[in-house]
Amino acid sequence: MAAAVALESRGVAVTLLEARRALGGRASSFEDGETGALLDNCQHVLLGCCTNLLDLYQRMGVGDNIRFERAVHFLDERGTLHNLAGTNWLPAPLHLAPAMLGFGALSLRHRLAINRAMLAMLRLGKAGREQLENVAFGEWLKQHKQPQRVVQRFYDPVLVGALNEQTNDASAKYAIQVFQDAMLANRDGYIVGLPACPLEDLYKHIPCKDVRCSTRVAEVIFNAGLVQGVKLTDGSIIAADAVVLAANHHAVQRWVPDEIKSRDLRFAGLAAFESVPILGVHLWFDRPVMQLSHAALLEGPLQWLFRKDAVGSMLHGVISASRDWVDVPKPVAMEQFERQVRELFPSARDAKLLRGVIVIEKRATFSPKPGVDQLRPQQGPPPGGAANLFLAGDYTRTGWPATMEGAVRSGYLAAEALCESLNLAADGRIVQPDLPVEWPARVLARRRINQLR
Ligand SMILES: Cc1cc2nc3c(=O)[nH]c(=O)nc-3n(C[C@H](O)[C@H](O)[C@H](O)COP(=O)(O)OP(=O)(O)OC[C@H]3O[C@@H](n4cnc5c(N)ncnc54)[C@H](O)[C@@H]3O)c2cc1C
């Protein structure tokens, strides 16, 4: 979608093919068989630092459908609320200092430990974090003397959801990026964005003239090392001057013949990505149980809960990096989720769970483990590669973990590469800049650079 919207805005005639009945891919909705309502496959959250995703929403005219919240709610195992709310009048990273000082879910000693780690991350800068690509974040946390309780009650709630990987196992580069971009650089980076409508509705007015849903590509047609077009499952052929493959990397591997793979390095690492599941559960109670719009849960099994209706009787729970849940029978899982909700909210104690629907996406995202960057292909063709074939998708080299922001960046990068190949690049960049780094963050980072000189 991002590539199509960007290319059309540059005057390229695009045909957007989507196998499913509606747009959105992994960030989309399905029709609930029982009620006919649109349910999201899983709650999708964005942050203020997702500058490209927000740009795409603006281009699609749905920027106003995202509800932003400056307070991130945490609930401990007893249901006590702890807010992390930045002050709007202080520049980053000072904006979160008052909230961190008063963050009652952790002792003062633990809050000071986090403070030390945040300063270290700030001083690393972007260049420093890039060098940690092959280091596990668990190792970095140990080096920076972060207590286990802090990992459980602070790093896990933030990172497991953001990266869809266990905190200790993720690449330190991506873990540190979450804090640098969302919390340390700009006062708006951390604000939580929640779609106020089903995800599917966000894409209904996509500014792309030729969108064909329920249209499945069966084959990509190559001739003399170039793409000629695609063949659909109904046998028809769509010819094209250039193709952006924006399907997942599993499909891409199937479509590209060995001959192309042997000289186009973009396909060399695709088979080595590890997929990580995400579990989402929709819960309907017979009365309002949750007033907060969202909550990060300091104890599991559910890691995040979201209120899905105006009164709080319909909830959605999420478990990221949910490998351990794939084989758990659904009634057993449901019993645990119901018990957890009852323990968290007094109003849920006598409430009846009317219905629950569990959705597990087994191949939700790739694991951002150390070394993963070597597998991620660039969007444009390398020398000797298929010159009119471009890749988009969260798995490509975006500098971001697998997120909607990463996916949009990949689409914009693919569009930039394609424009360059058509000599249409003069209009400047499509990829949006990050939020500006505010002055205290710049000053603190500079101190480190000066120390290194
Ligand atoms: C359960 C879950 C929860 C998530 N939560 C969040 C979150 O809170 N925040 C966040 O930022 N990210 C989240 N993500 C990640 C985010 O959804 C993905 O990173 C992003 O949607 C990936 O987009 P993509 O375009 O790379 O791939 P996809 O969304 O997979 O798009 C690929 C498209 O290609 C289509 N396609 C495949 N084969 C064919 C074919 N043969 N012919 C035509 N079309 C085809 C597919 O139908 C699909 O629409 C979550 C993902 C999952 C699964």
The ligand as an SDF file (V2000), in Angstrom:
LIG
                    3D

 53 58  0  0  0  0  0  0  0  0999 V2000
   -0.8710  -10.5680   15.4100 C   0  0  0  0  0  0  0  0  0  0  0  0
   -0.0160   -9.3920   14.9830 C   0  0  0  0  0  0  0  0  0  0  0  0
    0.0820   -8.2640   15.7920 C   0  0  0  0  0  0  0  0  0  0  0  0
    0.8640   -7.1940   15.3980 C   0  0  0  0  0  0  0  0  0  0  0  0
    0.9050   -6.0640   16.1600 N   0  0  0  0  0  0  0  0  0  0  0  0
    1.5480   -4.9670   15.6970 C   0  0  0  0  0  0  0  0  0  0  0  0
    1.4700   -3.7250   16.3930 C   0  0  0  0  0  0  0  0  0  0  0  0
    0.8210   -3.6100   17.4230 O   0  0  0  0  0  0  0  0  0  0  0  0
    2.1330   -2.6630   15.8610 N   0  0  0  0  0  0  0  0  0  0  0  0
    2.8470   -2.7460   14.7010 C   0  0  0  0  0  0  0  0  0  0  0  0
    3.3960   -1.7380   14.2620 O   0  0  0  0  0  0  0  0  0  0  0  0
    2.9470   -3.9250   14.0380 N   0  0  0  0  0  0  0  0  0  0  0  0
    2.3110   -5.0170   14.4940 C   0  0  0  0  0  0  0  0  0  0  0  0
    2.3850   -6.1910   13.8050 N   0  0  0  0  0  0  0  0  0  0  0  0
    3.2650   -6.2740   12.6360 C   0  0  0  0  0  0  0  0  0  0  0  0
    2.6320   -5.6850   11.3970 C   0  0  0  0  0  0  0  0  0  0  0  0
    1.3140   -6.1750   11.2350 O   0  0  0  0  0  0  0  0  0  0  0  0
    3.4660   -6.1200   10.2000 C   0  0  0  0  0  0  0  0  0  0  0  0
    4.8100   -5.7990   10.4210 O   0  0  0  0  0  0  0  0  0  0  0  0
    3.0250   -5.4060    8.9260 C   0  0  0  0  0  0  0  0  0  0  0  0
    1.6330   -5.4460    8.7690 O   0  0  0  0  0  0  0  0  0  0  0  0
    3.6920   -6.1240    7.7640 C   0  0  0  0  0  0  0  0  0  0  0  0
    3.2730   -5.5370    6.5690 O   0  0  0  0  0  0  0  0  0  0  0  0
    3.8590   -6.0980    5.1980 P   0  0  0  0  0  0  0  0  0  0  0  0
    3.2830   -5.2490    4.1380 O   0  0  0  0  0  0  0  0  0  0  0  0
    5.3220   -6.2560    5.2980 O   0  0  0  0  0  0  0  0  0  0  0  0
    3.3060   -7.5980    5.0750 O   0  0  0  0  0  0  0  0  0  0  0  0
    1.8210   -8.1410    5.0610 P   0  0  0  0  0  0  0  0  0  0  0  0
    0.9580   -7.3230    5.9520 O   0  0  0  0  0  0  0  0  0  0  0  0
    1.9350   -9.5960    5.3490 O   0  0  0  0  0  0  0  0  0  0  0  0
    1.3390   -7.8870    3.5850 O   0  0  0  0  0  0  0  0  0  0  0  0
    1.5770   -8.7810    2.5440 C   0  0  0  0  0  0  0  0  0  0  0  0
    0.3590   -8.7940    1.6520 C   0  0  0  0  0  0  0  0  0  0  0  0
    0.6180   -9.6320    0.5360 O   0  0  0  0  0  0  0  0  0  0  0  0
   -0.5750  -10.3000    0.2390 C   0  0  0  0  0  0  0  0  0  0  0  0
   -0.2490  -11.4820   -0.5510 N   0  0  0  0  0  0  0  0  0  0  0  0
    0.4340  -12.5880   -0.1670 C   0  0  0  0  0  0  0  0  0  0  0  0
    0.4890  -13.4650   -1.1750 N   0  0  0  0  0  0  0  0  0  0  0  0
   -0.1490  -12.9070   -2.2120 C   0  0  0  0  0  0  0  0  0  0  0  0
   -0.4350  -13.3330   -3.5380 C   0  0  0  0  0  0  0  0  0  0  0  0
   -0.0490  -14.5370   -3.9820 N   0  0  0  0  0  0  0  0  0  0  0  0
   -1.1080  -12.5020   -4.3630 N   0  0  0  0  0  0  0  0  0  0  0  0
   -1.5280  -11.2710   -3.9240 C   0  0  0  0  0  0  0  0  0  0  0  0
   -1.3000  -10.8450   -2.6850 N   0  0  0  0  0  0  0  0  0  0  0  0
   -0.6230  -11.6420   -1.8380 C   0  0  0  0  0  0  0  0  0  0  0  0
   -1.1310  -10.6700    1.6000 C   0  0  0  0  0  0  0  0  0  0  0  0
   -2.4960  -11.0130    1.5430 O   0  0  0  0  0  0  0  0  0  0  0  0
   -0.8630   -9.3700    2.3610 C   0  0  0  0  0  0  0  0  0  0  0  0
   -1.9260   -8.4650    2.2600 O   0  0  0  0  0  0  0  0  0  0  0  0
    1.6080   -7.2690   14.1920 C   0  0  0  0  0  0  0  0  0  0  0  0
    1.5220   -8.4110   13.3880 C   0  0  0  0  0  0  0  0  0  0  0  0
    0.7200   -9.4490   13.7660 C   0  0  0  0  0  0  0  0  0  0  0  0
    0.6190  -10.6510   12.8710 C   0  0  0  0  0  0  0  0  0  0  0  0
  1  2  1  0
  2  3  1  0
  2 52  2  0
  3  4  2  0
  4  5  1  0
  4 50  1  0
  5  6  2  0
  6  7  1  0
  6 13  1  0
  7  8  2  0
  7  9  1  0
  9 10  1  0
 10 11  2  0
 10 12  1  0
 12 13  2  0
 13 14  1  0
 14 15  1  0
 14 50  1  0
 15 16  1  0
 16 17  1  0
 16 18  1  0
 18 19  1  0
 18 20  1  0
 20 21  1  0
 20 22  1  0
 22 23  1  0
 23 24  1  0
 24 25  2  0
 24 26  1  0
 24 27  1  0
 27 28  1  0
 28 29  2  0
 28 30  1  0
 28 31  1  0
 31 32  1  0
 32 33  1  0
 33 34  1  0
 33 48  1  0
 34 35  1  0
 35 36  1  0
 35 46  1  0
 36 37  1  0
 36 45  1  0
 37 38  2  0
 38 39  1  0
 39 40  1  0
 39 45  2  0
 40 41  1  0
 40 42  2  0
 42 43  1  0
 43 44  2  0
 44 45  1  0
 46 47  1  0
 46 48  1  0
 48 49  1  0
 50 51  2  0
 51 52  1  0
 52 53  1  0
M  END
$$$$
